[in-house]
Amino acid sequence: MTQKKETCEVCGKTTTTGLTKCKGCARMYCTKCQSPSTSQDFCRECVAMEGVVSKED
């Protein structure tokens, strides 16, 4: 059985662990691109931009 490989839209690396959709930019990102400063589904690039706040939850 082969695992499906997906490419992170933030860093461009291939992963088999699955991707998460960012609430800010809607890009799919890997666990390494998850922002460490929030437990919400935002990529590190969106959190780095000042004023990013989720409108949905």
MITI-571612 format. One record per residue: residue number from 1; residue in one letter; x, y, z of N, C-alpha, C in turn. Coordinates in steps of 0.1 Angstrom, whole numbers, always signed. Example, Ala and Ser with C-alpha at 12.3 -4.5 7.8 and 13.67 -1.06 7.14 Angstrom:
<atoms>
ATOM   n res    nu    nv    nw   cau   cav   caw    cu    cv    cw
ATOM   1   A  +132   -57   +78  +123   -45   +78  +132   -33   +78
ATOM   2   S  +128   -22   +71  +137   -11   +71  +129    +0   +79
</atoms>
This chain:
<atoms>
ATOM   n res    nu    nv    nw   cau   cav   caw    cu    cv    cw
ATOM   1   M    +8   -12    +0    +0    +0    +0    +9   +12    +0
ATOM   2   T    +7   +21    -9   +15   +33   -10    +7   +45    -4
ATOM   3   Q   +14   +54    +3    +8   +65    +9    +7   +77    -1
ATOM   4   K    -3   +84    +0    -5   +96    -9    +4  +107    -5
ATOM   5   K   +12  +112   -14   +21  +123   -12   +14  +136   -16
ATOM   6   E   +14  +146    -7    +9  +159   -10   +19  +170    -8
ATOM   7   T   +18  +181   -15   +28  +192   -14   +22  +203    -7
ATOM   8   C   +30  +208    +3   +26  +220   +11   +27  +232    +2
ATOM   9   E   +16  +240    +3   +15  +252    -5   +23  +264    +1
ATOM  10   V   +28  +262   +13   +36  +273   +19   +51  +271   +17
ATOM  11   C   +56  +259   +21   +70  +256   +20   +74  +248    +7
ATOM  12   G   +64  +242    +1   +67  +234   -11   +72  +220    -9
ATOM  13   K   +73  +216    +3   +78  +202    +6   +67  +192    +4
ATOM  14   T   +71  +180    +1   +62  +169    +0   +60  +162   +13
ATOM  15   T   +48  +158   +16   +45  +151   +29   +35  +140   +27
ATOM  16   T   +35  +131   +36   +25  +120   +36   +17  +121   +49
ATOM  17   T   +19  +131   +57   +12  +132   +70    -1  +140   +69
ATOM  18   G    -4  +145   +57   -16  +152   +56   -14  +167   +57
ATOM  19   L   -23  +175   +51   -22  +189   +51   -35  +195   +58
ATOM  20   T   -33  +208   +62   -44  +215   +69   -47  +228   +60
ATOM  21   K   -59  +232   +59   -63  +244   +52   -62  +256   +61
ATOM  22   C   -55  +266   +57   -54  +278   +65   -66  +286   +64
ATOM  23   K   -71  +291   +75   -83  +300   +76   -80  +314   +70
ATOM  24   G   -68  +318   +70   -65  +331   +65   -63  +332   +50
ATOM  25   C   -56  +323   +44   -53  +324   +29   -58  +312   +21
ATOM  26   A   -64  +302   +28   -70  +290   +22   -59  +281   +15
ATOM  27   R   -47  +283   +17   -36  +274   +12   -36  +262   +21
ATOM  28   M   -31  +251   +16   -29  +238   +23   -15  +238   +28
ATOM  29   Y   -13  +236   +41    +0  +236   +47    +3  +224   +55
ATOM  30   C   +16  +221   +57   +20  +209   +65   +22  +213   +80
ATOM  31   T   +25  +203   +88   +26  +205  +102   +38  +214  +106
ATOM  32   K   +48  +215   +97   +59  +223  +100   +56  +238   +97
ATOM  33   C   +46  +240   +89   +42  +254   +86   +30  +259   +94
ATOM  34   Q   +26  +251  +104   +16  +255  +114   +22  +266  +122
ATOM  35   S   +15  +276  +125   +20  +287  +134   +21  +282  +148
ATOM  36   P   +33  +283  +154   +34  +279  +168   +28  +288  +178
ATOM  37   S   +24  +300  +174   +18  +310  +183    +3  +309  +184
ATOM  38   T    -3  +300  +177   -18  +299  +178   -22  +284  +176
ATOM  39   S   -33  +281  +183   -37  +267  +182   -48  +266  +171
ATOM  40   Q   -51  +277  +164   -60  +277  +153   -54  +273  +140
ATOM  41   D   -62  +271  +130   -57  +266  +117   -52  +278  +108
ATOM  42   F   -41  +284  +112   -34  +294  +104   -20  +290  +101
ATOM  43   C   -16  +293   +89    -2  +290   +85    +7  +301   +91
ATOM  44   R   +20  +298   +92   +29  +307   +98   +30  +321   +90
ATOM  45   E   +28  +321   +77   +29  +333   +70   +17  +342   +73
ATOM  46   C    +5  +337   +75    -7  +345   +78    -5  +351   +92
ATOM  47   V    +0  +343  +101    +2  +348  +115   +13  +359  +116
ATOM  48   A   +22  +358  +107   +33  +368  +106   +28  +381  +102
ATOM  49   M   +17  +381   +94   +11  +394   +89    +3  +399  +101
ATOM  50   E    +5  +412  +104    -2  +418  +115   -17  +419  +112
ATOM  51   G   -25  +416  +122   -40  +418  +121   -48  +406  +115
ATOM  52   V   -42  +395  +114   -49  +383  +109   -58  +377  +120
ATOM  53   V   -71  +378  +118   -80  +372  +128   -90  +364  +120
ATOM  54   S   -94  +352  +126  -104  +344  +120  -117  +349  +122
ATOM  55   K  -125  +350  +111  -139  +354  +112  -149  +343  +115
ATOM  56   E  -144  +331  +114  -153  +319  +115  -147  +310  +126
ATOM  57   D  -155  +303  +133  -152  +293  +143  -164  +286  +148
</atoms>
